[in-house]
Amino acid sequence: MTMRYLVPCWVYALIALATPSAVTLGADLPSRSADQEGGESIVGTDGERIPGRIQGDPAKGFLFVSDQGGAVPLATVGEVRNDGQGQAGDPAEAVPPFQVLLGLGQRISGRLGEVGPSVIRLDDGPAREPISINRTGTLALIQRPGEAQVFRDDFETLALARWTLTGEPELTAESRLSGRLGLFLPAGGASVTHRLVEPVASGTLEIAFRDDAARVARQRWFVDLTFRDGDLLQSIRAVPGWQEETLAVESPRGPTLNVQRLVRRPGWHRLVVRFGPGRTDLAVDGDELAHGEGVAGPLVEVRLATEPVGNAEAPDALAAHLDDLRISRLAEPAGPPEVDPSQDSIRLITGDQLFGRIQGANADRVALEIDGKRHEFGWSDVAGLRFRREPSPSPMVEGLLVRADWRPGPGGDVHDLDRLEGVLTGVNVDQIILTTPYAGTVKIPRARLRRLQVLGTTRRVMLSPFSYHLGSRVDDDLDPPQPEGGTLAIDFTLDRLIPGPAALVLDVVKVVGESGNLDFSAEVKEGFLRTHVQINGQQVGDLNRQIHSSNEVPERIKVPIPAGVLTIGVNHLRFTQTGMKADPEKLDNLGLLGIALEMEPGPAVGGEQP
């Protein structure tokens, strides 16, 4: 999936942070003292950070309340930042393996439940709760960049087709990190073994385990990885318990590893093993456990087991508790993909693409219909899915519009953030709650929130979340690179009208303005190279007069809609371009990144009352 065009959208968000309202707070709010770090904060009139928290509700209004007293309406604040404390989260929680890409640079990470005809369901959203996203508001679904899932098991079942069992392994609701069940391996000699259908030369194994940190002599359990190179077998074995107070690593006939002593701690933890011909690394909760030489061949088998040392009897209550196993290989398609906005497509990790109709997907497989025939692919072969662009107006959202950035998992790169735009509808001790156009209500953990931009109070309907390329020539910086001509038509239905000002709100890039472009602004002033906006046959303005910069990065602009233009029922929106003075066929090449209708809050007229 191409990320070339989404990147400028993220740049736009960073530029938009520098709004004047970010420095217009009351001087009576106390500033952060020198010994205070992290937590939510805003910028005061003197440029100092003011620590505090977002509080309130939609009925009474949201406030930013200082830690040392005083409050300001959140609507007057440009941004709220969270610079660090409490960012790690649950160390046993995995970085989500899938990412749903939405318009305007938005992204939600999670564990994939299914892709249905109209909805994409993530089983674990930002707050580890299921979340459903309207497929008509989705650009793409991709795996975590650089990875392709080869095998995963959440231990909701223990299928004999996947595992060879010895002893009495069980599934139990009392031993789980996610889902309904987890794996229970009683001490004394129980195991589950999986032989990979696809050996993995370079990749990652992740698994969660629970430890009570108790020491039990002559009993142990381990995670064993077997690698094969012809007749040569190598093994790397992580031993989390139970004999020692520290975690151990063994490498019989395997690569030489340097082991770091990590003391066992009670609770859930996550073991991550990264392997390949060049290097091997093991970590628990992000802390290095071992590193060293690369493996001699691909991973062919994984075994989870308990065993006694000698003939020792195992205590009845002693068991290993595991959950959430995932094996992925390093894989990333080379080169940019082809884009056909009129079709669904899947992109293989080889870089090849297949176009057709995506019938569905789950956490294991993808089904694509090509010329009336169904084809299935495992995620080990698929980098991501891209959906046809069929604009469908969203439900109206009303209130304080914000853009939230947050970390999708524990730790991680602070620049690798999820992002969502929606109306702030609630806050509590642990969460920021947004109502969004296409993803419904989304709860974001406050501990992972990095930035909350305040965009203003509005009533907003997304008419299309997709990007469009108007113009007459190929431009690899736009999405899609192929031009879609000089006309774009979008129809939308309104069941009620809102008295008062209304505007079309767009994020645009590479629009030639009446000023700011040395080569072409003069032509725009003469009426050429313009992109006109019509609603219901009436011209309401053009994009060019809203731009006063080079527009090399996306900007959000508003085109006012005169009273009486909108109507209850079907409305017709049209963008039409005029060419250059000397060459009418040569059009302005520009990008529309998302199109929304915004109306000032007020009583509705006609139809169902909000």
C-alpha positions as CSV (number, residue, x, y, z in Angstrom):
1,M,0.0,0.0,0.0
2,T,1.3,3.4,-0.9
3,M,2.2,5.7,2.0
4,R,3.8,8.3,-0.3
5,Y,0.8,10.6,-0.2
6,L,-0.3,10.0,3.3
7,V,3.0,11.4,4.7
8,P,2.2,15.0,3.6
9,C,-1.1,14.8,5.4
10,W,0.8,14.1,8.6
11,V,3.1,17.0,7.9
12,Y,0.0,19.2,7.6
13,A,-1.1,18.2,11.0
14,L,2.2,19.3,12.5
15,I,2.0,22.6,10.7
16,A,-1.5,23.2,11.9
17,L,-0.4,22.9,15.5
18,A,1.0,26.4,15.4
19,T,-2.4,28.1,15.7
20,P,-2.7,31.5,17.3
21,S,-5.2,30.2,19.9
22,A,-2.4,28.0,21.4
23,V,-1.0,31.1,23.0
24,T,-4.0,33.1,24.0
25,L,-4.7,31.6,27.5
26,G,-5.4,33.6,30.6
27,A,-2.3,34.8,32.4
28,D,-3.8,33.7,35.7
29,L,-3.0,30.0,35.0
30,P,0.2,29.0,36.8
31,S,3.0,27.6,34.7
32,R,4.8,24.3,35.0
33,S,7.6,24.3,37.5
34,A,11.1,23.3,36.5
35,D,10.9,19.9,38.3
36,Q,7.6,18.8,36.6
37,E,7.7,16.6,33.5
38,G,5.3,14.7,31.4
39,G,1.5,14.6,31.7
40,E,-1.1,16.8,29.9
41,S,-0.2,20.4,29.4
42,I,-0.9,23.5,27.3
43,V,1.1,26.6,26.4
44,G,0.5,29.7,28.4
45,T,0.7,33.4,27.2
46,D,4.4,33.5,28.3
47,G,5.3,30.4,26.4
48,E,5.6,28.2,29.5
49,R,4.0,24.8,29.8
50,I,0.9,24.7,32.1
51,P,0.3,21.2,33.5
52,G,-3.3,20.0,34.0
53,R,-6.0,17.8,32.6
54,I,-8.9,17.9,30.3
55,Q,-12.2,17.8,32.2
56,G,-15.9,18.3,31.5
57,D,-18.7,16.9,29.3
58,P,-20.6,18.0,26.1
59,A,-23.5,19.5,28.1
60,K,-21.5,21.7,30.4
61,G,-18.5,22.1,28.1
62,F,-14.9,20.9,28.2
63,L,-12.2,22.7,30.2
64,F,-8.5,22.5,30.6
65,V,-8.0,22.6,34.4
66,S,-4.6,23.5,35.7
67,D,-2.9,21.3,38.4
68,Q,-2.5,24.4,40.5
69,G,-5.9,25.9,40.1
70,G,-7.6,27.9,37.3
71,A,-9.3,26.7,34.1
72,V,-9.9,27.8,30.5
73,P,-12.5,26.5,28.0
74,L,-10.9,23.8,25.9
75,A,-12.3,25.5,22.8
76,T,-9.9,28.4,23.3
77,V,-6.9,26.1,23.4
78,G,-4.8,25.3,20.3
79,E,-3.5,22.0,21.5
80,V,-3.0,19.8,24.6
81,R,0.2,17.7,24.7
82,N,1.2,14.7,26.7
83,D,5.0,14.5,26.9
84,G,5.7,11.2,28.6
85,Q,4.6,10.1,32.0
86,G,2.5,6.9,31.9
87,Q,3.3,6.3,28.2
88,A,4.6,2.7,28.5
89,G,1.2,1.1,29.2
90,D,0.9,-2.7,29.7
91,P,4.3,-4.2,28.8
92,A,2.6,-7.5,27.9
93,E,0.4,-5.9,25.3
94,A,1.6,-6.3,21.7
95,V,2.0,-3.6,19.1
96,P,-1.2,-4.1,17.0
97,P,-0.5,-6.1,13.8
98,F,-3.0,-4.3,11.5
99,Q,-3.6,-0.7,10.6
100,V,-6.8,0.8,9.1
101,L,-6.0,3.8,7.0
102,L,-8.6,6.5,6.8
103,G,-8.6,9.8,4.9
104,L,-6.8,13.0,6.1
105,G,-3.8,10.9,7.3
106,Q,-5.9,9.1,9.9
107,R,-5.0,5.7,11.2
108,I,-6.4,3.2,13.7
109,S,-4.3,0.1,14.7
110,G,-5.6,-3.1,16.2
111,R,-6.1,-6.8,15.9
112,L,-8.2,-7.7,12.9
113,G,-11.5,-9.4,13.5
114,E,-13.0,-9.4,10.0
115,V,-13.6,-7.4,6.9
116,G,-17.2,-7.7,6.0
117,P,-19.3,-6.3,3.1
118,S,-19.8,-3.0,4.8
119,V,-17.8,-3.0,8.1
120,I,-14.2,-3.6,9.1
121,R,-14.0,-4.9,12.7
122,L,-11.0,-4.6,14.9
123,D,-11.3,-7.0,17.9
124,D,-8.9,-4.8,20.0
125,G,-9.2,-1.1,19.2
126,P,-7.2,1.7,21.0
127,A,-8.8,0.8,24.4
128,R,-8.7,-2.9,23.8
129,E,-12.3,-3.0,22.9
130,P,-13.9,-4.0,19.6
131,I,-14.4,-1.2,17.1
132,S,-16.3,-1.2,13.8
133,I,-15.3,1.0,10.9
134,N,-17.5,1.8,7.9
135,R,-15.8,0.3,4.9
136,T,-17.0,3.2,2.7
137,G,-14.9,5.5,4.9
138,T,-11.7,3.4,4.6
139,L,-8.8,3.7,2.3
140,A,-6.9,0.6,3.1
141,L,-6.1,-2.1,5.6
142,I,-2.4,-3.0,5.9
143,Q,-0.2,-5.2,8.1
144,R,2.3,-3.5,10.3
145,P,4.9,-2.2,7.8
146,G,7.8,-4.6,7.2
147,E,6.0,-7.6,8.5
148,A,3.8,-10.4,7.1
149,Q,2.0,-12.7,9.4
150,V,2.9,-16.4,9.0
151,F,1.1,-17.9,12.0
152,R,-1.0,-16.7,14.8
153,D,-3.0,-18.3,17.6
154,D,-5.0,-16.5,20.3
155,F,-5.7,-19.9,22.0
156,E,-9.4,-19.6,21.7
157,T,-9.3,-23.2,20.3
158,L,-6.5,-25.8,20.4
159,A,-6.9,-27.3,16.9
160,L,-5.1,-30.6,16.3
161,A,-4.6,-29.6,12.7
162,R,-2.3,-26.8,14.0
163,W,-0.8,-28.4,17.2
164,T,0.7,-31.7,18.3
165,L,-0.2,-32.2,22.0
166,T,1.5,-34.1,24.8
167,G,0.4,-34.4,28.4
168,E,-2.7,-32.5,29.3
169,P,-2.6,-28.9,27.9
170,E,-5.9,-27.0,28.3
171,L,-7.6,-23.8,27.4
172,T,-9.0,-21.8,30.3
173,A,-10.7,-18.5,30.9
174,E,-8.6,-18.1,34.1
175,S,-5.4,-17.8,32.1
176,R,-5.8,-15.2,29.3
177,L,-4.4,-11.9,28.3
178,S,-6.9,-11.2,25.5
179,G,-10.0,-12.9,24.1
180,R,-12.0,-15.5,26.1
181,L,-9.4,-18.2,26.7
182,G,-5.7,-18.8,27.1
183,L,-3.3,-21.7,27.1
184,F,-2.7,-23.7,30.3
185,L,0.3,-26.1,30.4
186,P,0.4,-28.0,33.7
187,A,3.9,-28.6,35.1
188,G,5.6,-31.9,34.9
189,G,5.5,-32.7,31.2
190,A,3.0,-31.0,28.9
191,S,3.6,-29.4,25.5
192,V,2.1,-28.1,22.3
193,T,4.2,-28.1,19.1
194,H,3.6,-26.4,15.8
195,R,5.5,-27.2,12.6
196,L,5.4,-24.2,10.3
197,V,4.0,-24.8,6.8
198,E,6.1,-22.0,5.6
199,P,9.6,-21.9,7.2
200,V,10.7,-18.3,8.1
201,A,14.2,-17.2,7.3
202,S,14.0,-13.8,9.0
203,G,11.2,-12.7,11.3
204,T,9.7,-12.3,14.7
205,L,8.0,-14.5,17.3
206,E,5.9,-12.8,20.0
207,I,4.1,-14.5,22.8
208,A,2.6,-13.4,26.1
209,F,3.1,-15.3,29.3
210,R,2.1,-15.0,33.0
211,D,4.6,-15.4,35.8
212,D,3.8,-15.4,39.5
213,A,7.6,-15.1,40.2
214,A,7.6,-18.0,42.6
215,R,10.6,-20.4,42.5
216,V,9.9,-24.1,42.3
217,A,12.9,-26.4,42.4
218,R,13.4,-29.0,39.6
219,Q,10.6,-27.7,37.5
220,R,10.7,-25.5,34.4
221,W,8.9,-24.4,31.3
222,F,10.2,-22.9,28.0
223,V,9.6,-21.6,24.5
224,D,11.7,-23.6,22.1
225,L,12.4,-22.4,18.5
226,T,13.9,-24.9,16.1
227,F,15.8,-23.8,12.9
228,R,16.9,-26.1,10.1
229,D,19.7,-25.8,7.5
230,G,19.6,-29.1,5.6
231,D,20.4,-31.8,8.1
232,L,21.6,-29.2,10.7
233,L,19.1,-28.4,13.4
234,Q,19.6,-25.4,15.8
235,S,17.5,-24.5,18.8
236,I,17.0,-21.3,20.8
237,R,15.1,-21.8,24.1
238,A,13.8,-19.1,26.3
239,V,13.2,-20.4,29.9
240,P,11.0,-18.0,31.9
241,G,10.6,-20.3,34.9
242,W,10.5,-21.9,37.4
243,Q,13.8,-22.9,39.0
244,E,15.6,-19.6,38.9
245,E,14.8,-16.1,40.0
246,T,15.9,-14.8,36.6
247,L,14.9,-15.6,33.1
248,A,17.3,-17.9,31.1
249,V,18.2,-18.5,27.5
250,E,19.7,-21.7,26.1
251,S,21.1,-22.4,22.7
252,P,21.9,-26.1,22.3
253,R,23.7,-26.5,18.9
254,G,22.5,-23.0,18.2
255,P,24.1,-19.5,17.7
256,T,26.3,-18.0,20.4
257,L,24.2,-15.6,22.5
258,N,25.1,-13.1,25.2
259,V,22.5,-13.3,28.0
260,Q,21.4,-10.4,30.2
261,R,20.0,-11.3,33.6
262,L,16.4,-10.2,33.9
263,V,14.7,-10.8,37.3
264,R,11.3,-12.5,37.1
265,R,8.4,-10.3,38.1
266,P,4.8,-11.2,38.7
267,G,2.2,-10.5,36.1
268,W,1.8,-10.8,32.3
269,H,4.8,-10.2,30.1
270,R,5.7,-10.4,26.4
271,L,8.6,-12.4,25.0
272,V,9.8,-11.2,21.5
273,V,12.4,-13.2,19.5
274,R,13.8,-11.5,16.4
275,F,15.9,-13.9,14.2
276,G,17.6,-14.0,10.9
277,P,20.9,-15.0,9.3
278,G,22.6,-11.8,10.6
279,R,21.6,-11.5,14.2
280,T,19.4,-12.9,17.0
281,D,17.7,-10.8,19.7
282,L,15.4,-11.8,22.6
283,A,13.6,-9.3,24.8
284,V,10.9,-9.3,27.5
285,D,8.7,-6.3,27.8
286,G,11.2,-4.4,25.7
287,D,14.2,-5.2,27.9
288,E,17.0,-7.1,26.2
289,L,17.3,-10.7,27.4
290,A,19.9,-12.0,24.9
291,H,21.6,-11.1,21.6
292,G,24.1,-12.7,19.4
293,E,24.8,-14.5,16.1
294,G,22.3,-15.2,13.5
295,V,20.6,-18.5,13.0
296,A,21.9,-21.0,10.4
297,G,18.5,-21.6,8.7
298,P,14.8,-20.8,8.7
299,L,12.5,-21.3,11.7
300,V,10.6,-24.6,11.2
301,E,9.1,-25.5,14.5
302,V,7.8,-23.9,17.8
303,R,7.3,-25.8,21.0
304,L,5.8,-24.6,24.2
305,A,6.5,-27.1,27.0
306,T,6.8,-27.8,30.7
307,E,9.2,-30.5,32.1
308,P,10.6,-31.8,35.4
309,V,14.3,-31.8,36.0
310,G,15.1,-35.5,36.7
311,N,12.2,-37.4,38.3
312,A,10.8,-34.5,40.4
313,E,7.1,-34.5,41.1
314,A,5.2,-31.4,39.9
315,P,3.0,-29.5,42.3
316,D,-0.6,-29.8,41.4
317,A,-1.3,-26.0,41.0
318,L,1.9,-25.2,39.0
319,A,1.3,-24.4,35.3
320,A,2.6,-22.2,32.5
321,H,0.1,-19.6,31.2
322,L,0.4,-18.3,27.7
323,D,-1.6,-16.3,25.2
324,D,-1.4,-14.3,22.0
325,L,1.2,-16.1,19.8
326,R,2.2,-14.5,16.5
327,I,5.0,-15.3,14.1
328,S,5.8,-13.0,11.2
329,R,8.4,-12.7,8.6
330,L,10.3,-9.6,7.4
331,A,8.6,-8.6,4.2
332,E,7.8,-5.3,2.5
333,P,6.8,-4.7,-1.1
334,A,9.3,-2.8,-3.2
335,G,8.2,0.1,-5.3
336,P,5.0,2.1,-5.5
337,P,1.7,0.3,-6.2
338,E,-0.7,0.9,-9.0
339,V,-3.9,2.7,-8.0
340,D,-7.3,2.1,-9.5
341,P,-9.9,4.0,-7.5
342,S,-12.7,2.1,-9.1
343,Q,-11.6,-1.4,-7.9
344,D,-10.6,-3.2,-4.7
345,S,-7.1,-4.6,-4.8
346,I,-4.7,-6.6,-2.7
347,R,-1.0,-6.0,-2.7
348,L,1.2,-9.1,-2.3
349,I,4.5,-8.9,-0.4
350,T,6.2,-9.6,-3.7
351,G,4.9,-6.2,-4.9
352,D,2.4,-7.7,-7.3
353,Q,-1.2,-6.5,-7.2
354,L,-4.5,-8.1,-7.9
355,F,-7.6,-6.2,-8.7
356,G,-11.2,-7.3,-8.2
357,R,-13.7,-7.3,-5.4
358,I,-12.7,-8.0,-1.8
359,Q,-15.3,-10.5,-0.6
360,G,-14.0,-10.6,3.0
361,A,-11.1,-11.2,5.3
362,N,-10.3,-12.4,8.8
363,A,-7.1,-12.6,10.9
364,D,-5.9,-15.5,8.8
365,R,-7.0,-15.1,5.2
366,V,-8.3,-12.8,2.5
367,A,-10.9,-13.6,-0.2
368,L,-10.8,-11.7,-3.5
369,E,-13.2,-12.2,-6.4
370,I,-11.5,-11.9,-9.8
371,D,-13.7,-12.2,-13.0
372,G,-16.4,-14.0,-11.0
373,K,-14.0,-16.5,-9.3
374,R,-13.1,-16.6,-5.6
375,H,-9.4,-16.6,-4.7
376,E,-8.0,-16.9,-1.2
377,F,-4.7,-15.7,0.2
378,G,-3.0,-16.0,3.6
379,W,-1.7,-12.9,5.3
380,S,1.8,-14.4,4.8
381,D,1.4,-13.4,1.2
382,V,-0.5,-10.2,1.5
383,A,0.9,-6.8,2.5
384,G,-2.5,-5.1,2.6
385,L,-5.9,-4.4,1.1
386,R,-7.0,-1.2,-0.7
387,F,-10.7,-0.5,-1.1
388,R,-12.5,1.1,-4.1
389,R,-13.4,4.7,-3.5
390,E,-17.1,5.0,-3.3
391,P,-18.0,8.2,-1.5
392,S,-20.8,7.8,1.0
393,P,-21.7,10.7,3.3
394,S,-21.1,10.0,7.0
395,P,-23.6,10.6,9.9
396,M,-23.5,14.1,11.2
397,V,-21.2,14.7,14.2
398,E,-21.7,17.8,16.4
399,G,-19.6,19.4,19.1
400,L,-16.0,20.3,19.7
401,L,-14.0,18.9,16.7
402,V,-10.5,17.6,17.7
403,R,-7.7,15.7,16.2
404,A,-6.0,13.1,18.5
405,D,-2.6,11.5,18.1
406,W,-1.8,8.5,20.3
407,R,0.7,5.6,20.6
408,P,-0.9,2.4,19.3
409,G,1.0,0.1,21.7
410,P,3.4,0.2,24.7
411,G,6.6,2.0,24.1
412,G,7.3,2.4,20.4
413,D,8.4,5.3,18.3
414,V,6.8,8.5,19.3
415,H,6.6,9.4,15.6
416,D,4.7,6.2,14.8
417,L,1.3,7.4,16.0
418,D,-2.3,6.6,15.3
419,R,-4.5,9.6,14.5
420,L,-8.2,10.3,14.4
421,E,-10.4,13.3,13.9
422,G,-13.8,13.5,15.6
423,V,-16.0,15.3,18.1
424,L,-15.0,15.2,21.7
425,T,-17.9,13.5,23.6
426,G,-16.4,12.4,26.9
427,V,-13.4,12.3,29.2
428,N,-12.8,10.2,32.3
429,V,-9.8,9.2,34.4
430,D,-8.5,6.8,31.8
431,Q,-9.9,7.7,28.4
432,I,-10.5,10.4,25.9
433,I,-13.8,9.6,23.9
434,L,-14.4,10.7,20.4
435,T,-17.4,10.4,18.1
436,T,-16.2,10.0,14.5
437,P,-17.8,10.1,11.1
438,Y,-17.0,6.5,10.0
439,A,-15.7,4.7,13.1
440,G,-18.4,5.5,15.6
441,T,-17.3,6.1,19.2
442,V,-13.6,5.5,19.8
443,K,-12.0,5.4,23.3
444,I,-8.4,6.5,23.5
445,P,-6.2,5.7,26.5
446,R,-5.1,8.9,28.1
447,A,-1.8,7.3,29.0
448,R,-1.0,7.0,25.3
449,L,-2.3,10.3,24.1
450,R,0.4,12.4,22.7
451,R,-1.4,15.4,21.3
452,L,-5.0,16.7,21.1
453,Q,-5.6,19.5,18.6
454,V,-8.7,21.6,19.0
455,L,-10.2,22.5,15.6
456,G,-13.4,24.3,16.7
457,T,-17.1,23.7,17.4
458,T,-19.0,22.5,14.4
459,R,-21.7,20.3,12.9
460,R,-19.9,18.2,10.3
461,V,-20.8,15.7,7.6
462,M,-18.0,14.0,5.7
463,L,-19.1,13.9,2.0
464,S,-16.0,11.9,1.0
465,P,-12.9,10.9,3.0
466,F,-11.0,9.9,-0.1
467,S,-8.2,11.7,-2.0
468,Y,-8.7,12.8,-5.6
469,H,-6.3,14.0,-8.3
470,L,-7.7,16.7,-10.5
471,G,-5.7,17.7,-13.5
472,S,-4.2,16.5,-16.8
473,R,-0.8,14.9,-16.0
474,V,0.7,12.1,-13.9
475,D,2.1,13.2,-10.6
476,D,3.7,10.6,-8.3
477,D,3.2,12.9,-5.3
478,L,-0.6,12.7,-5.6
479,D,-2.9,9.9,-4.8
480,P,-3.8,8.5,-7.2
481,P,-0.8,9.5,-9.4
482,Q,-2.9,9.2,-12.5
483,P,-5.0,12.3,-13.2
484,E,-8.8,11.9,-12.9
485,G,-9.6,14.8,-15.3
486,G,-10.9,18.3,-14.8
487,T,-14.3,17.3,-13.3
488,L,-15.3,15.7,-10.1
489,A,-19.0,15.0,-9.2
490,I,-20.3,14.0,-5.8
491,D,-23.9,13.7,-4.8
492,F,-25.1,13.7,-1.2
493,T,-28.4,13.7,0.6
494,L,-29.5,15.9,3.5
495,D,-32.5,15.1,5.6
496,R,-32.5,18.5,7.3
497,L,-31.0,21.9,6.9
498,I,-29.3,24.0,9.6
499,P,-30.1,27.8,9.6
500,G,-27.0,29.9,9.5
501,P,-23.7,29.8,7.7
502,A,-22.5,26.7,5.9
503,A,-19.3,25.9,4.2
504,L,-17.5,23.3,2.2
505,V,-14.4,22.3,4.0
506,L,-11.5,20.6,2.1
507,D,-7.9,19.6,2.6
508,V,-6.1,20.5,-0.6
509,V,-2.5,20.4,-1.9
510,K,-0.8,21.9,-5.0
511,V,-3.6,24.3,-5.7
512,V,-2.3,27.4,-7.5
513,G,-3.4,30.5,-5.6
514,E,-3.9,34.0,-6.7
515,S,-0.6,34.7,-5.0
516,G,2.3,32.6,-3.8
517,N,3.2,30.9,-7.2
518,L,5.7,32.9,-9.3
519,D,4.9,30.8,-12.4
520,F,1.2,30.6,-12.5
521,S,-0.5,33.0,-10.0
522,A,-0.7,35.7,-12.7
523,E,-2.8,33.3,-14.9
524,V,-5.1,32.5,-12.0
525,K,-5.8,36.3,-11.5
526,E,-6.8,36.4,-15.1
527,G,-9.3,33.6,-14.6
528,F,-7.4,30.7,-15.9
529,L,-6.1,27.5,-14.1
530,R,-9.0,27.8,-11.7
531,T,-11.0,25.0,-9.9
532,H,-14.6,26.1,-9.6
533,V,-17.0,24.7,-7.0
534,Q,-20.7,24.3,-7.9
535,I,-23.6,23.1,-5.7
536,N,-26.9,22.3,-7.3
537,G,-25.9,24.1,-10.5
538,Q,-24.9,27.3,-8.7
539,Q,-21.3,28.4,-8.6
540,V,-20.3,29.1,-4.9
541,G,-16.6,29.9,-5.3
542,D,-13.3,28.4,-6.3
543,L,-10.4,26.8,-4.5
544,N,-7.7,29.2,-5.8
545,R,-8.8,32.3,-4.0
546,Q,-8.5,30.4,-0.7
547,I,-4.8,29.7,-1.2
548,H,-2.1,32.3,-0.4
549,S,0.9,30.0,-0.2
550,S,2.8,27.6,-2.5
551,N,0.4,24.9,-1.0
552,E,3.2,22.3,-1.2
553,V,1.8,20.6,1.9
554,P,-1.9,20.2,2.5
555,E,-4.0,23.0,3.9
556,R,-7.6,23.0,5.2
557,I,-9.7,25.6,3.4
558,K,-13.4,26.7,3.6
559,V,-15.6,27.7,0.7
560,P,-18.7,29.5,2.1
561,I,-22.0,28.3,0.7
562,P,-24.6,31.1,0.2
563,A,-28.0,30.7,1.9
564,G,-30.6,28.9,-0.2
565,V,-28.1,26.8,-2.2
566,L,-28.5,23.6,-0.1
567,T,-31.7,21.7,-0.2
568,I,-33.4,18.8,1.7
569,G,-32.9,15.7,-0.4
570,V,-30.3,15.1,-3.0
571,N,-27.6,17.8,-3.6
572,H,-25.1,17.8,-6.4
573,L,-21.5,18.9,-5.8
574,R,-19.3,19.6,-8.8
575,F,-15.6,20.6,-9.2
576,T,-14.8,21.9,-12.7
577,Q,-11.4,23.2,-13.9
578,T,-10.4,25.7,-16.5
579,G,-7.1,25.4,-18.4
580,M,-4.2,27.7,-19.2
581,K,-4.7,30.8,-21.3
582,A,-2.5,29.4,-24.1
583,D,-3.4,25.8,-23.7
584,P,-7.0,25.1,-22.4
585,E,-6.2,21.4,-22.1
586,K,-3.5,22.0,-19.6
587,L,-5.1,22.0,-16.1
588,D,-3.9,22.7,-12.6
589,N,-2.8,19.4,-11.1
590,L,-3.9,19.3,-7.5
591,G,-5.1,17.0,-4.7
592,L,-8.4,17.0,-2.8
593,L,-7.8,14.9,0.4
594,G,-11.2,14.9,2.0
595,I,-14.4,16.9,1.5
596,A,-16.8,17.8,4.3
597,L,-19.9,20.0,4.8
598,E,-19.8,22.1,8.0
599,M,-22.7,24.1,9.5
600,E,-22.7,26.3,12.5
601,P,-24.6,24.6,15.4
602,G,-28.2,25.7,15.7
603,P,-31.8,24.4,15.4
604,A,-32.5,22.1,12.5
605,V,-35.1,22.8,9.9
606,G,-37.1,19.9,8.3
607,G,-36.7,16.2,8.8
608,E,-35.6,14.5,11.9
609,Q,-34.5,16.9,14.7
610,P,-31.0,16.2,16.1
